């Protein structure tokens, strides 16, 4: 008889685990929402596709993730491939990454940045936090004009308190000579994960969620209220009525503390509940036609930090005759404030709808990874495993979440 596995959560992590287990085990997923997808779910509002959290696109530097993903899709017919055309809006669009487009900036700023970089070329100091990293890589001028205001908008945090480990794999690592070379030769940056990306022709990332959910046993609209380890029979009891041999938790670890009826992480409850995070208010808008994919906005006059030009990802994302996009704010913002601030945001965004999602970005400090590691060590002894952005409190992109789930599944 096959062992039975419960997976709590049917986002990308949960469904990736399920596909890796379903041929060997009897797998059942539990999802509190009415459809699968987690943070990659989309709606259609007034004929426009609406990414309610971010603008999820796909690519990966991991060949095993690429190979697994493309087993489910027809790359040639179901997807478009795009080159990332992002800009920072600093009174005018400046190509991104901005350090490669100094020649597009005002002359005085360009000269100051060049002097900063020349000074940095003589320094070998190792950064200890995010602020030191940004100043040490790009100099004070770019830090004050772009990196500091932009990142403070997103993270609402003193950048000197942000550990580098949390942003590992997401930070640009150019050498100073590369910055000069890229500006002189006007070279495109192609080393970032999403410097080019694939995107579904229809239904955005909801298309990914729907396809990946096929062939899986998912109990929709079924929140897990109780999770109990029956130690006498070595079984997990989900919602007091279903028995499983192992449980994989791909939800938010903060909710695990209330559903788990055993006491083996009792001593960690307070620390888990104190884990830091941010939410997102995402505003669906009609905007002026443009050729960009992402528009990053350091201007402190308004709170929004980026525009995701989802209408450029696929022409089918737009109602006929308009271009749609999402304007993103950190944490909760009222509709009144949104509409007032849209007046100052570039590309003339016109409000269509908005949604606030409480948990979108996990925030780490220097103790977070050690804490999660200790909790995993305890839960895994009992046959309970954690995977996913908020289960592991890791700032995973979609492909990184797939990779982490694949790595976990290899152990079984």
N, C-alpha and C positions, 0 to 999 in steps of 0.2 A: 504493500500500500504506500502511495506517495505521501510524503510529509506535507502538512498544510501550513501555508504562510499567509499571514495577514499583513497588508500594507496599508498604513494609515496616511491618506493623502494621495490624490491622483493628479498632481502637477507633473512637471517634467521628471523630477527625481523618482517619484512613485511609479510612473508608467515605465521609465527606463528599467527600474528594478524588476517590475512585473514581467516585462518581455524577456529579461535574462533568466528568470526563474520558471516561466510557465511550462516549459517542456519537461522539466525535471521534477517540479513540485506542483501541488494544487494551490493556486494563488487566488486570493480574493482581496480586492481593494475597497476601502471605505472612504467615501468622499462626502463632506458636509454640504457642499454646494450642489446645485442642480445639473451641473455639467463639469466635465474634467478640464484641466488646463492650469489651475492655480493662477500664477501671476501673468501667464501669457494669454488669458482669455480676452476675446474681443466681442464687441457688439456692433450692430449696424444702426446708426441713428440718422434719420432723414436722408438715407441713401449714401451715407459716408461711413466707411469702416472706422471704428473707434478702438484703438489700443488703450485699454483703461489703465494700464501701468506700463510706461515705457513704450518702446517701439521695437519689438523683438525680431531680430534678423538672425540668420544662421551662417556660421563658418566656424572652423576650428583649426588649430595647429596640431591637433592630435589625429593621426591617421585612423586609429581604431574608432574614434568617435565619428569621423566622416564615413567610414565604411559601414558602421552600424546604422547611422542615420539614413543613408541613401538606400538601404535595403527596403525602406518603407515608401519611397517617393520616386517619381519620374523627374529627374533633374532637368531634362531638356524640355519637357512639355508642361510641367506643373509649376516651374519656378522661373523667375528672372534672376540674372546676375548683374550686380551693380558695383561700380567703384565708389567708395565712400567719398562724398563731396561735401565735407563739413567745413564750417567757417565759424570764427569768433566775430561777433558783431561789436565793434568798438568805434561807433560813429559811422562805420562802413564795414562791409564784410572783409575780414582778413582770413586768408586761407588757414586751414588747420592741418597739422599742428602749427601753432602760431610761430614757434621758433624757426620754422622752415620758410616763413613768409615775411621776414623782417622788411624786405624790399617793398611790401605793400603798405607799411605803416608810415606815419608822418615822419619826416626826415629827422627831426630832433629826437624822437623816441628811438628810431633806428640807430642813431649815433650813440645814444646812451646805452642801448643794449649791447652794441659792439664793444664799448669800453668795459661794460660789466663782464662780458665773456672773456675778454683778454685778461682781465684781472683774475677771473676764476681759473684760467689755464695755469696759473702759478700756484694754485691751492690744491692740497691733497686731503683736506679734512673729510672724514666720514660722517654723513648725516645720521642723526639719531632719531629723527621724527620727520613728519611730512613737511613741516615748514622749512626745516633745515635742508631737506632734499630739494624742494622747489627753489629756494634761494641759491643753493649750491650748484644746481644744474643749469639754471636759466638767468640768474642774477636778479638784483633788487628791482630793476625797472620793469621787467616782465612780471615779476612777483607782485609788485604793487598795482600794476595796471590791469593784469589779467588773472593770474593764478590765485592770488589771495581773495579778491572779491568774488570770483566765480566759485571757488571751493567753499568759502564761508557761506555762500547762499545755499549750496547743496547740503553741507554737513552741519551747518549751524553750530560750529564747534571751533575752539581754539586749535589751529592746525598744528601747533607745537605739541598738542596732546594726542595727535593721531599717530599710531605706530606704523612703521613702514611695512611690517609683516601683513597687516590687514589689506594693504593695497598691492600686495605682491602679484606680479603678472599683469597689472593694469596701469603701471606707470611708464611713461616714455623714458628711455635710457640712452638718449643720443650723446655721443661724444662731441666736444666743442668743435673739433675739426669737421665733424659730420654736419653740424649746424651751418658752418660757413660754406661747406661744399654744396649743401642742398639749396642754400640761398643763391649762390653764384650760378649753379647749374639748373636751378629751378626744378629739382628732383621731387617726385611724388614720394610720400612716405608709404611704403607697402609692407612694413613689418608688423603693424598692429593686427590683431586678430580679425577685426572687421574693417580692414582697409579695403577689402572687397567682400561682398556678402551675397547670399542667396535669400530670396524672398518669394513667398507663394504668390502666384498670379491672382488668386482669388481667396478672400476670407482671412488674409493675414495669418498671424500665429494661431488663430482659432482652427485654421485648416490643419496645422501641425498637431494640435491637441486632439482634434477629432480623428485624424488618421491613426495616431499612436494609440488611441483608446480602443480601436477595433481589435477584436479577438481577446479582450480582457474582461474579466468578470468584475465590474465596478458597481458597488452599491451607492448610487447617487442619492443625495439628500439624506444621508445617513451619517450623522456625526457620531464619533465614538465618545460615549459618555463615561464608560468605565473600562479599565484595562487592568486585569488581575492575573498574577502568576499563581497558578495552583501548583505549589511545590511538591505536594504529595504525588500528583500524577504527572508532574513536569509538563504541564500544558498552560497556555495562555488563554484566558477567557475574555472575549471581547463583547462588550455590552451585555454581560451576564448570561449569554446564551450560545455563543459560538466558540468552539475550541480550536486552537492552533498550536503548532509546534514551535514556531518562531514568529516574531513580529518585527516589521521594519517600519520605523516611524519617519515619515517624510512631511510632517506638518511643522507647526511652531512649537519649539521646545517649552515655551511658557505654558502652553495648554497641556503639555504632558504631565506637569506637576499636579494638575487637578484630576485628570482622568486616571492616573496610575494609583492603584489602591494598595500596592505594596510600599514598603518604607525604605527601599534600598537607595533612593536618592533624596530621602527626607532631609538630610543635612545640607543639601545643595539648593533647596527650594528658594530661599531668600536671594541667593546669588543669581539663580536663574531669572527670577522675577525682576532683578535689578539690571539685567542686560539691556544695553542701550540700543535704540533703533530710531529710524525716521519713517514717516509715512509720505505719501505723495498725493497731491491734488492735481489731476490731469484734466486739462480743458480742451475739448474738441472745438476747433475753430475753422472758419474759412479764412485763408490768408492770401496775400498777393502771390501770383505765380512766380516761381523762382526755380533754380536748378539745384538747390541744396538738399542734403539728406538730414544733417543736424546743424542747428544754429545755436552756438553757445553764447550766453549773454552775461557778461560780468557787471553791467551797469547796475549800480546800487539804487537807482531811482525806482526800480520795481523789484519785486521778490522772485519773479520767474527766472529760472536759470537756463532753460533751453527750450527751443522749439524743435520738435521731431517732425520732419516733413514727410509724414507717412503717405501723403498724396503723391509723392514722387517715387515711392517704393513700388507701387503698381498703379496703373491708370484706373484699375477697377476699384480702387479704394475711395474714389471721389464720386460724388453726385455729379451728374452731367453739367458741365459749364462752370464748375468751381474747382479750386484746389483746397484740400483739407489738410490739417496738421493738428498736432497736440502741443499745447503749451504746458510746461511742467513746473509746478511749485513744490517745494519741500513742505511736508506736514499739511495741516488743515488750513484752508483759506476759504472764506465765505464767498458766496456768489456775488454779493455787493462789492467786495474788495477785488475779486477777479475782474469784474466788468469795468471797474474804475482803473485798474492797472493796465488792462489791455489797451487803453488809449495811448499809453506811452511806449508800448512794445513795438519793435520794428515789424514791417511787413503787414501792417494793418489787420491784425487778427480780429475776426468777428465771432462773437460767442455763439456756440450751438448747444453745448452741454458740458457738464463736468462731473467728476466723481472723485471722492476722497477714499484712499485705501490706507488703512492704519499702519500695516506692516509691509514695507517695501525694501528698505535698506537696513540690514543689520550693522551695528556699529561696534567695533572691537576696541578694547584697550589692551595694554600689555599683558593682562592676566587672562583674557578671554579664551585663547586657544588651550592653555593649560587647564582651565576649568572644564571646557567641553571634553577634553581628552580624559580627564578624571571621571567624568560622568559616563562616557562611553565605556571605559574600563569596567565600571560597575554594572551597567545595563547589559553589556555583551555577555557577561558571565551568566546572565539569566535568559539569554536568547532574545534580547531586545536591541535592535540596531538603529542607529540614526543616520539619515542621509537627506541632504537638501540645504537650501540657503538658510532657512530659519531653524531647521533641526540641528545643524552644525554651526550656526551663526557665522556663516561665511558669505562673503560678497561674491557669489557665483553668478556668472553669466549663464545663459541657457546651455551652451556647449560645455561649460565647466561643470554644471550640475549633472549633465549626462555622464561626463567622464568620471566624476566622483562616485556616482551610482554604479557605473560599470566596474570601477576598481573594487568597490565593496562586494559586488556580486561575484567577482572572481574568487573570493574566499570560500564560496559554497559550491 
